[in-house]
Amino acid sequence: MAITQYPELLEGLDAKQRAAVTSEAAPLAIQAGPGSGKTRVLTRRIAWRVATEQDEADKVLAVTFTRRAAHELSSRLRQLGVSSRNEGVTAGTLHAIALAQLQRRAGNNRRSFPQLLERKARLLFPLVLPHLTSDQEVGGRVEEFVQVSGVASDIEWAKARLIKPTDFSKEAIRLGRDTQLPPDKIEEIYGEYEKVKRTKKLVDFEDLLWWLGDALEGDKEFASEQRWRFRHLYVDEFQDVSAAQLRVVRGWLGERSGLTVVGDVDQAIFSFAGADPKGLTEFTRQFPGAEVLRLDHNYRSSPQIVATGEALLNDSYQTGSSPRPPRLASRPDGPWPTITEYENEVKEAQGIARQIRAQLTPTNGWSSFAVLYRINSQSATFEAAFAKQGIPVRLRGETRFLERAEVKAVLERLEQASERAPGTDFSTLLADLSDDDDNDDDDDDGDDKTIDPGGQTTINEHATEIVRLGHEYLAATDPSRRTGSVVGFKVWLATTLANEAPITGDDAVELLTFHRAKGLEFTTVFVTGLEKGLVPISHAKSEQEREEERRLLYVALTRAENNLHFSWASQRSLGSRSAKRFPSVWLDPITQVRRSKNEAAKIPDQKNGVKKSGPAQSRAHLGGPTASLNSELVNALSEWRKNRARAAAIPAYVVFPDTTLHALAQYQPKTSADLLDISGIGPTRVENYGDELLEIIGQHSAP
């Protein structure tokens, strides 16, 4: 097809974008990194193929994963002269399209379609409650609701992976799923839930995909109808498809080849919800004859931010894997990202609030700023600090701290404890609440075993934050720590976390978890809480889990266009106690790339917003780095590496690069857990080399 046709559809595209738009390959996967113009390319490709009569508009199905993305795609297609819905292209979320197809099938067969169950809680409540322990029931109805919500998430994960109730326990254990209740109990509840749904003639969102997959595989007439109706398939965010979703896509496609997908394996961050990036990473195997094109240029972020993201991802490739193709920056130079160490999480929030106020301009309003954090209980500190500074905030897709069910459950615990023991000092009530939390987590890393990988947190994590706020309330209003009360605390909380600053339209600073930030972009981004135990989250034990955590940080930092600020706190309050914190291991490659570009003098590290005179220490200390490298240890490690490489007939750098050997010599880890904090060492290499490395280090370390 001559690309001289319809030049307006190719206007403003670079060479690789034009190739992706005009390619006649089918199936086709377009690997599109942050800021590479994936939505522009996807919509231009649809418009191009319709304009050149390769696709019929009313036979095109474009699938997205959110209503916002579907609306944007439809809007752009209209601007390009391609109508959507009744007059042409069908664009929508996978669940919405599945529902429409299943309802039409039921109507054609003169059957009524079951009612859609929008919330599982009302069915799950009576099924879950008998399985709760007395400790889990003590918080009352709100806490029970949180437990039920966790069970619902486990069931949704299973159905996304096409796991039947009878297989839940086995598969959850095999895949390392951290379930709300013991896997065997979830399995029992899951089976009962499915029976109740059938009895009440209800269908949930996950059923839509499962049922549609069954229909496309088992009903030849229905499958033929859908394949005739939709001959050209386009799927966005393909790295996030689950087994159930991939099955539906295959069912729609049949034996044909008219499939275009867009995605980025570097942004695969939703395995906790059942997503599996293999649909994209193994695209040519999944769809024989397929081609893969790659969009290399980032048009969103400055070269300094692009280089920072590349350094973070490439850090995982330093052990001999095939190097990943680089992302290339296309914008003018900007400032290098900063790294700031704060005294504690309150100082961090206050310091960021001051920075935002100082950087506010008529052209850069509140909405040009975003503050990102790993788990959503971290928002409370920022809500309080920003309220004091009169900074309007918005929590996209989340409720404010005091409105969350988990927080209400904890406050209900306090109220019930006060009612059971009238006259008890409020500080004692807090201590009891803190003791309950400590029993669940004795780890000074500050993470909680009940943290959901997606950034949501359950009751215990919010209890930790409530206890911290409770002590702040006593210090501010009741120095004697005797006259505080639950009622007084709730009033103080409402006042402290209230945001009185007016919000004009959407002009507010965004507070977001890393996961919630996916797909968004801002002029200035603050990536906070970069501490061991939070980034990566401590329950990410396997190499796959830790690499997903790395990608999650990559997603967070690539939301920034011009200004990027990293921060961490050297102390963090964990309920009634304060724990020493160490910087995330992934600040190391971020710091190294700045130094390699000879920019260290221009961007000195900071502590509490004040420049430090010495170089940054962005490595988790492991007891503290040595003053200088132990040359004998370096030589011993190099000799060991040479022998290992020779025995395996591989290059020495495949075993470990020099940077990893130097890090081992500098930090001299003492345990297998410590080894995981060395850049370039994952669980597999700890298993293969850990004992030998620790023995060598022990032989050459100072007594």
N, C-alpha and C positions, 0 to 999 in steps of 0.2 A: 504494500500500500504506500503510495507516494506521500511523503510527509509534507509536501507543498500544499496539500489540501488543508482547509480550515486552520490557517495560521494562528487565528485568535485563540485556539485551544492549546497551542504550544507556546504562546507568548509568556515570557518571564520564567521559562523552565531551563534548567541546566541540561547538559548533554545526557546525563544518566536519567534525569526525570523524564526527558523527552523519550528516551529509549523505553522506559517503563510504560509510558502512556501509549506508545505506538506499537509495542511488541505484539507480534502475532503468536507468541508462544502460549500454549495451553496444555495443562494447567501452568499457572505462573505464580510464583511467590515473590513478593517485593519486600526485601529486608530494609526497613526504614527506621533509622535511629531518631533520637530526640531532635526536634527542630529541622528535620529533613523534608518537611512538606508532604507527609504521607496522605493527609486528607485531600490536599490539592491534587496530588498525583492520582489518587483513587477516583475522585470525581471527574478529573480531566480524562482519565482512561475510559470511564463509562461514557462520557459525552463524546469522546473521539470515536469509540467503536459504534455508538449509535449513529453519529453523523456520517461515518463512512460505511454504514449499513452492514457492519459485521455483526452487530447485535440489534435486536428489535427491542425498543424501549419497554414495551409492555410485557416483554419476556425476561426482563432483568430483575433479579432479586439481590438487593444489597443489605447485608446483615451487619448490625453493630451490636455492642454489648451494653449500651446505655441509651436512654431516651434522648439525652442531651446530644450524644454523637449522631443518633438517627436524625434529629432535627437539623443539626448542622449540615449533615450530608444532603438531606433533602433541599435545604435552603440553597446550598451551593449549586446543586444540580439545576434548580430553577433559574439561578443567575446565569448558568451556562446554556439555558434554553432547553433543558431536558425536564419535562414534567415528571411528577411523582404521583404515586397512588393511582387513582382511577384512570388517569390519562397516560400513564407511562410506567416509569420505574417504581417498583415496590421497595421501599426502604423502611426498616424497622428493627427492633430488637429481636433476637432469636426466639425469646419466649412469646412475644406478642404475635409473631408470625406463626409459631407452632400452634398457639391457641386458635387463631383464625382458621388454620387448615384443619385442625381436629374438629372444630365446631361445624365447618362446612361438610366434613365427612359424615359426622353424626346426622346432620340434616338430610344429606343425600340418602342415607340409610334409614331415614324416618325414625331416628332414635334421639332421645333427649340427651344433651351433653351434661355431665355432672357440674355442680356448682363449684366455682373456683374458691379454694380455701386460701385467703390472702395471708392469714397469720396462723401458724401451727399451734400457738400457745393454748388456745381454748380446748383443742383436742388433747394436747399433751399433758396439761395440768393433772387430770385424774390418773394418768398413766405413770407420771414421773413421781408424784408425791409418795407413793408407797415405797419407793426405792431410796428416799432421802433418809439420812441419819438424823438423829436428834439435833446434832450440831448444825446441820444444814437447814433444819426447820426453825431454829430458834429466832431467826430474823423476821419471821412473819411472812405475810403475803408477798411483799415486794421482793424479798430475798428468794422466795420460792420461784417467782417469775424469772429472776436472773438465772436460776438453775435450769429452769425449763428452756429458756432461750439458748443456753449452752447445749442442751440435748438436741434442740432443733438444729443447731449448727452442725452437730455431728451427723445427724441424719441427712442434712443437705449435702455434706461432704461425701457421704457414702453414695447417695443417689447420683451425684455428679460423676462419680467413678464407676457407676453401674454395679455397685455392690449390693447384693440382695440381703435382706434381714438375716437369713441363716448363715451368711458368710461374714457378717460384720465383725465379730470378735476376732476371727482369724486374720482378716485383712487389716484391721486397725492395728493389731500387734505387729504384723509383718511390715507395715508401712510406717510404724512408729507414731501413730496418731495419739496425741495427748487428749484423751476424751474427758468430757465433763464428769461422767460417772464411770465406774469400771466397765470395760468393753462388753463383758457378758450381760451387764444390766442394760446397757444401751441396745444391745442386740435384742433383748427381750422387749424393751419399750418400742423399738423400731418395728418389730413384728406386730405388736398389738396396735400400734398407730396405723399401719397399713390396713389391718382388719377393720378398725373403726371407720377409716375413710371409705372403704368399700361399702360398709353397712349404711353409712349416711350419704352415700353417693356424692362424695367430694373428691376433688382433684387438687393437688398442690402444684406449685410452679415446676418442681423437678419432675413431676409426673408428665407434664406437657412434653418435655424432651424425650423421656423414656417411651411414652406412648407413641409419639410421632415416629421415633426410631423403629418401634415394633411394627407400626402400620406401613412404613416405607419398605420394610424387609418382608412383611408377611402378606400384604394386600397388593397384588400386582396391578390391579385396576387403579387403585388409589395412587400408587407410586407412579404409574404411567401418566396419570392426570397431572400430578405435580411436576413431573419432569417435562411435560409438554408446556405447562403453564409457565414454568421458570427454567429457561434454557441456558441462562447466563448468570452465574453465581459470583458474587463479590463478598468477601468476608474481611472485616476489619479486626485488628488486635488478635491475630491468629495465634500468637504465643500464649493467649489466655484460654484457649478452648479446652474443655474437659472431654473425657471419654464419651460422655453422653452427647455433647455438642458435636464432636467430630463424627460420631455415628450418624447424626442427622444430616450433616453436610454430605457425607458419603451417600446417604440414602437419596438426597435430592439430586446428586450428580449422576448416580448410576454408572453406566459404562461410558458416559460422555467425558469430554475434557474441558468444557467451558467453565473453568474455575480460576478466579484471581483472588489471592489473599495478600493481606498486608500485615506486617508485624515486625517485632524486634526481639530477638532472643535475649538481648541485654536488659530487657525490661520485663522479663518473666518473673512475677513476684506474687502470684496468687495460688501457689500449690496448696496452701492451707484451706482453700475453698474448693479444691478438687481439680484445679487447672493443671495441665500437663503440656509443657512446651514442645514435646516430641512431635506434635502435629506440625510444627514449623521446622524444628531442627532436623527432622527426618522426612521433610516434605517430598523429596525426590523418590524416597523409598515408599512412602505412603501413597504417592500418586505417580506411578511409572510414566516416564516421558516428560515429566515436569521440568521447568527451568526456574532458576533463581536469579534475580537481579538485586543489586544492592545500591541504596542511595547513601552516598558517603558524606555529603556536606551538611553541616549544621548551620542553619540560617537564624537560629534563635539566640545562641549564646556567644559571648566573646571568645576569642582564641584562648584566653587564660582559663576560662571555665571549661571549655572543651578539653584543653590539655589536662586539667585536673581530673575530669571524668575518665579520660583515657588512661591516666596513670593509675587510677583506682582499679579499673578493670584489668589492665595489663599486668598488674601485680600478681594476679592469680595465674598468669601464663608463664611465670618465670621459672617453672620447673620442667621445661622441655616440651610443653604442649605446642601445637602449631600456633604461631602468632595470629591474633585476630586482625582483620583489616582495619586500618585506622579510620576514625571519624575526622573529617577535615573542617576547620572553622572557615566561615565565609564573611564574618563581620569584622569591623575595625577592632583594634586592640582596646582593651579595657583594663581596669585594675585587677591585680592578682587577688584571689580569695584570701581572706584573713582567717587566722586561727586565734581565738581568745580563750584564755583560761580564767574562770571566775572562781571566787571563793566558795560559793554554794549556789544552789538552784535559784534562790531568791535574788541574789546579786546578778545572776545571769539574766533573769527576766527583767530586772530593773535596768541593767545596762543596755539590753536590747531595746527597751522602751525609749531610753534616752537617745540611742542612735537613730531610731525611726523618727523621733521628733526633730532631731537635728538635720536629717536628710529630707524631710518633707518640703516639697516645693510646689508652686502652682501647677507645674506640669507633671510632677510625680505625687499624686494624691495618696491617701491611705491605702487604696486598693492595689497600688503598685508594689506593696510589701507583703511578704508571707513569712510566717514563722512555722517551721516544721519540726516535729518531734516523733520519736519512735512509738510511744504508747499514749493513748488518749488521756490517761490520768495526769499526764504532765501538763495538760492545758490549764489546770487550776492556778498554778503559779503565774502563768502569763496573763490569765484573765484578771487576777488581782492586781498585778503590777501595771497593766495597761489601764485598768479602771482608775487607779490613782493618778495616772498621767493624762487622763481624759482622752485616751486613744480608743476609737471605736473598733470593735472586733467582730468577726463573723466566723463561726465554726461550720464550714461547709459540710453538709451531710451528717453532722453530729449535733447533739444537743449540748447546751452549756453544762458545765460541771454539775451545778445544783439540780439540773433537770433530769439527770441520768438515773435510770432505775437502780444502778449499782450504788450510787451515792444515797439515794433515798432509802435503800435497804440498810446501809450502814447507820444512817441517822435513826432509822427505826430501831436498830439494835440498841443504840444509846438510850433512846426513849424507854424501851422496855426494861433495860437494865436499871434505869433510874426509878421506874415504877416498882420494880421488884425490891429495891433497896432504897426507900426514901431517905433523904438526908445524906447520901453518900457523896463525898467530894467529887466534883467533876474530874479532877485530875486522876482519881482512882478509877473512875469509869473509863477514862482514856487508857490508863495502864492495863486494865482488863482487856480492852479492845486490842491494844498493842500486843498483849501476851497471846491472844488468839491468833493474830497475824504472825507473830514470831514462831509459833508452833508449826506454821505452814512453810516457813522459809527462814532458815538460819544462815543464809548466804550473805556475806557482806558485799556482794556485787550489787545488791540493791534491786535485783529483778525478782519477780514473783512467779512461782510455778503456775499460777493461774492466768498468766498473760497469754492472750490469743495471738498467734503469729501475725494476724492481720492488723495488729495495733490496738484492737479492742482489749479491755481489761475487765476481769470479773471482780467480784466483791472484795477479795482480799487486797488487791492492788489499790482500790479506791479507799479501803479502810486505812491503809498506810498513809495516804494523803490526808484523810480526815483527821487522823491522829496528829499529824504534823500541823495542820491548821488549828486543831484544838489547843495545842501548846502555844501556838502564836496568839490565839485568842486570849489565853490566860495571861501571857506575858504582857499583852497590850491593855487588857481591861481589869485584870485581877492579880496584881503582884503577889498577894498572899496565897494565891492558888487554892482558896477555900470556898469562895462564894460564887464561883462560876457555875453555870447550869446548862442543861441541854437547851432549854428555851433561849437563854441568853446567847448561847453559841450559835444557834440557828439564825437569830437576828443579826449577830455579828457577821456570819457567813454571807447572808443576803446583802448586807451593806458592803462588805469587803469585795465581793465578787460582782457587785452590780456595776454595770457599765453605763454611766450617766451621760457620756459624751453622745451628742446627737449623731445619727447616721443618716446621711443624705443619699438616698438611693442605695447603690451597692458600694459606696465609698467607705470601706472599712478594711482594716488589716486582717488578712486571713490567718487563722490558726488551724493547722492541719497535721494529721499524722502523715508519715511518709507515704503510706498506701493511698490515703485520700488525695494526695497531691498529684497522683498519676494523671497525665493528660492536661495539666494546667501549666501556666507560665506567668512569671512575674518579673518586674524590673529588678527587684532586690529580694534575695532569699536568705533567711537565717536558718541554718541547719544546726539544731541544738542538741544538747545532751549526748555528745559523742564520747561516751565513756564505756569502758569495759563492762559488760553485763547488759548494756542497753543496745550498743551498736558494735559488734553484732549482739543480738539478744542471747542471753546465756544458755537458753534451752536449745539453741541451734547447735547440736553436737556433731552431726554428720557433715561430711564434706559438702554434700549437696545442699544441706540446710544453710551452712555458712556462706556458700556461694550465692544462694538466693538473698541472704542478708546483704551481701556485697552489692548485688544488683539493686536492692532496695535503696541503699545509700546513693547509688548512681542515679536512680530515678529522682531522688530528692534533690541532689545538687544540680541536675540538668534542668530543673524548673527555672533556674535563674537566667536572665538575659544579660545583665550588665554587672551586677554586684552580688557577690556570694560571700557569706560570713559563716564560718564554723565556730562552734563554741562547746565547752565542756566545763563541768564543775568539779573542783578538787575535793569537795565535801558535798554529800547529798543526804538530806534528812529522810530516814526510813521510819516513819511513825514517830516514836518517842526517842529514837537514837539517831545519831549522825555517823555516817560511815565514810571513810576515806575512799576516794574514787581515783581511777587511773584513766588516762586518755585511751580512746579506741585505738586498736592496733592499726586501723585503716587511716589514721592521720599520718602514718609514716610515709606511704607513697605520695600522699598529698603534699607533705612537706618537702619530700625529695624532688618532686618535679619543679617546685618553686626554686629550689636551690640550683637545680640543673639548668634553669633558664637565667641564672645569674640575677635573680630578682630579690634575693633574700634581704639585701640592704634597703630595698624600697618598701618592703612589707614586714617590718619587725613584728614578732609575736607579741601578744599582749596578755596582761593579767589584770582582771577587773577593769579593762579598758585603758590601762596604762602600759606604755611600751616597756618591754623588758630589755635589759642590756645584752643578755646572752642569747645564744641560739635556742631554737625551740626544742623542747623535749616532748615529742609527740608519740613516744612509745610507752605502752604500759610498762611500769617500772620493773616488775618481777623482783621486787626487793631493791631495785636501783641499779642503773647501768654502771659498769666499771668506769673508772676515770679515763682509761685508755685501753685500746685493744691489746689483748694478751697475744703477742706474736707467736709464742710457742703453741698456744691453742689453735690459732689460725692455721699454722703449719700442720698440726696434727689433723685437723679437720680436712684440710686440703689433701693430705696423704690418704686419709680414709676415703674421701670422695674419689680420688684417682683409682684406688683399688676396687671400689664398688663399680665404677664405670667400666673398668677393664674387664671385670668378671661378667658384667651384663652386656658387653660389647656395644656400649652406647657412649655418646660424648659426655664429658664430665659435667657440663652445665645442665644436662638432663637430670642428673641426680640432684644437684642444688646449684644455683648461680652463686657468684662471689658475694653478692649482697646478702644472701641468706647466711652464708658462712660467717661473714663479718658480724651480722646481727647475733648469731649464736655466740660468737666470741665476746661480744660487747655485753649481752644481757645474761649469759650463762644460766639458762633455765635449769631448774632443779627437778622438775616433774614433767610427766607427759602433758599435763594440762598447761604447764608453762610453755611447752614447745608449740602449742597451738597459737600462742600469742606472737610467734615469730612470723613475720611476713614471708609467704611462700611455702609455709608448712601447714598441711591439712591433716585430717584424721588418717588418711591412707598412708601418708609418709611417716606419721608417728608410729603407725602399726609396723611399717616395713623397717624403719631406721631408728625409731625412738630409743630403744634400749642401748644401741651402739653409740648414739650421739650422747646420751646422758652419761655413759661410762667414760667416754673421751673427755667430756667437759669436767666430770668429777675428778679425773686424773690430773687435769691441768688448771684446776681452779685453786685460788688461794684458800688456805684452811680457815 
